[in-house]
Amino acid sequence: TVIVLAHHDSKSQNLTMLQRGALTVVALVSAGTFALLAGLQALGALPAVASWLAPTLGAIGAVALAVLSTLRSGNESPGGVDNAGSLAILLELADRLPETVDTSRTELVFLSPGAEEDHMVGAMRWLDKHGTDLADRSVVALNMDGAGAPGRSVLLERYGLGRQFSPLLSRLARDVAADRGVRLRGVLMPPAMGIDAIPFVHRGIECLTLSSGSLDRATLAVHSCRDRAEHLSPEVLERTFRLAEEMVQRLAASDREV
């Protein structure tokens, strides 16, 4: 079974993606460094001249957490990059893949969960309902999120403190990309960020996410009223579609159990 998915819900937030990411990093780094310096100070191993560092870092971390606590979600985002582009790719794959894949030996599932923006609830509920049916077969999943944003193709390969989503699918994606002359950038999703691939991995199903983009206005507009479909790149949409299509075709043609 190969599951291809892309969530269909969207949301707006009062803090931009860049602000959220920066504040999360500041809070984590400040907390870790504060704990280290406080421990050194308690042991008398911290020079007196640096005694101000621990409370200063603690204050910086507290301010970052205080600002993050104001984060609120709304319904003002049109959801262009997040996640209409990925949905377009999903629909095209659902139209074309059954014609090129032997569905007598490979089951194709095309899934568009809701509530991804609300703690991945849609994906979790789908797995609750169908997880037992999938338990006795070989299953992988290919997720698309933010695909179509102008810029380089991206693999969301790791999350949290460095856990891999799918070594198998990462290798496959890189092989397909190399054959097609596509440059890929592997990305670590920092703690406190969610994506539909996470519930699948937690249920023992390898799941890799295809995305795209760079720090330009299209990506920075995500989760805001400015996230319009006009930001999507037809070239990147096609590139991601071709990459996903060939990945599924190679998985279906392989005799290897995953």
N, C-alpha and C positions, 0 to 999 in steps of 0.2 A: 504494500500500500504506500502510495506517495501522496501526501497531503500538501496542497498548495493553498496558502492563505494570505489574506490581507484584511485588516480590520476596516470597518466602514464608518465608525463614529469619529467625531471631532470635538474639540473643546478650545476655548480661549482661556487665558490666564492673565492675572494682573502683573506677573513677572515674566519677562522674556526667557526663552530657552537659554540664552547666553547668561543672563543674570542668575537663573536657577543653577546652572552648571558651575559658574564661578563661585557663588555663595556656598554650594555644597563642598567644593574643593577647599575653600577657605576654612569652613567649619571643621572638616576632617583633618586637614593639616594642622590647624591651630590646636585642636584637641589632642592630637598625637604628640605634637611638640611640647605642648603645655604639660602633659603627663610626664614626658621624659625630663624636662627641666625641673619640674616640681620634685621628681624623685631624686635627681642630682642635688637639688638644693637641700632636701631633707637629709641626704647623706653627707652634706658638707662638701660635696665635690664641685659645686658651682661657684665660680669666683664671685666675690661680693659685688664687683662692678657690674655683673650681669644679673643681679638679683631681681631687677625690674622686668626681665624678659618673660618669666612665667606668668605673672599677673597680667602683663600687657597682652600676651597671646591668649590667655583665658578670656580677657575682655573682648578681643577681636572675634574669637569663636562665638562668644555669647551674642554679640551684635549680629553676626551672620545668621545664627540660628533664630534670633528674634525676627529678622527680616523674612527668613524662610517661613516662619510661622504665620505670616500674613498672606501666604499663597492661597488664592481662591480661584475656582474654575467657573467658567460661564459658557454661554452658547453663542458666542459672537464670531466664531471662526468658520469661514466657508469650507475649510478643510481641503485646500488645493493640493499642496505638497503632502500634507498629513490628513487624509491618505488617498485622495482621489486618483493620483497618478498610479499608485500601487493597485487600486481597484481596476483601473483600465487594463493594466497588464494581466491581472487575474482573469478578467472576463475574456481577453483575447486568448490566453492559454486554455481556458475552458472550452473555447470554440475550436481551437486548432489541435491541441494535443491528442484528443481521442482519435484523430485521423492518422496519427503517426506513431502511436504507442499500441502495442498488443495488449488490449484490455482484458484478454482472456487469462493472462498471467500476471498482469500488474493492475491493481485497482487504483484508479485516480479519484481523489476527493478534492473538490474545490470548495473552499470554506471562507466565509467572510463574517468573522465574529463581530459582535457589538461590544460596547463597554470596555474596549481595550484601554481607553483613557480613564476609566474608573477601575483601576487596579486589575486589569486583564480578566474581568469577571466573565465575559462572553466565552473566551477560550477555556477557562476553567470549567464552566457549566457544560460546554460541549464535551470536554474530556470526561466529566463526571458521567455523562449519558452514554458515551461511546467507548470509553476506555476499556471496558471488559471485552467488547467485540474485537478490539485491536490487540488484545493481549496474546493471542495465539498466532500472530503473523509478524512478518518483518515489516517495520514501519519507519519511514523517515518523513520529515516535514520541511517545506521550504516556505519561509515567511517573507513578505515584502512590506517594508514600512519606509515611507519617505522616498521611495524610488521615483525618479523623474525630476528631482531637483537638479538644476544645472551643476555640472562639475564632475568630479571623478567618481567612478563606481566604488561602492563601499561594501565591505563584509562586516557585519556585527558579529565578531567571532568569540568575544569573551565578555563576561559581565561580573559585577561584584568585585571580588578580590582577585580576579583572573581566571575564573572557571570557564572552561571551553564549552561552547554550545554544541559543536559537532566537529571533531577532527576529520571524520570521513567526508562531510559535505564541504568543509573548508578546502581540503585537498582537491576535491572534484571541481569546485568553483574556480580554483586557481588553475587547474589543468585546462578547463574549458576556456577561461579568460586568456590564457597564454596562447592557445590554439587560434583564438579569434583576434589576437592582438590588442586585448583590452587590459588596461592597467587597473589593478585593484588595490584598494587600501584597507588593511585590516584594522578594526577599531575595537577598543575596549569600552563597553558601556559602564560608566561609573556607578558606584552604589547609589541607591535611592531613585534610580530610573528603571522603568518597567517597559516590557515589550512582550507581545504574545508568544514569542519563542520560549520564554522562561517557564510557563506552566507545562509546556510540552517536554522540556528537558527534565523538569522535576518529576514527570510521569515516566521517565525512561525512554522518551522518543527524541532522537537526535533532530535538532531543528536549527537551521541557519537562516539568518535574515539578510536579504539583499536590500541595499539602500544606495543613496547617491548624494552628492552635494559638496559644498564648501561653505566657508563663512561669508556668504553673500546675502543679499536681501531676501532671496527665496527661503533659505534655511532660517535666517533670523526672524522671518515673519511667521514661522510655525507657532501655533497656539495663540494666534492673534487675529484680529479682524482683517489683517492684510494678507492672510494665507490664501491667495486666490489661484485659480487654475491657470491664469495667465503666466504665472511664474514657472510652470512646468516646461521642460525642454523636450520637444518631440524626438530629438536625437538620442537623449539619455533614456527616454521611455523605450524606444526601439532597442537600444543596446541592452537594457535590463531584460526586456522581453526575450531577446535572442539568447542571452546568458541563461535565464531560467528555463527556457524551452529545451536547450541542449542538455542542461543538467538533468532534467526529468527524463529525457530520451535516453541518456546514458545509464541512468539508474534503472530504467525499465529494461534495457538491453543487457544489463549485467546479470551474470549467474550467481554473483556473490551475495550471501546473506548479510544484511546490515545489522 
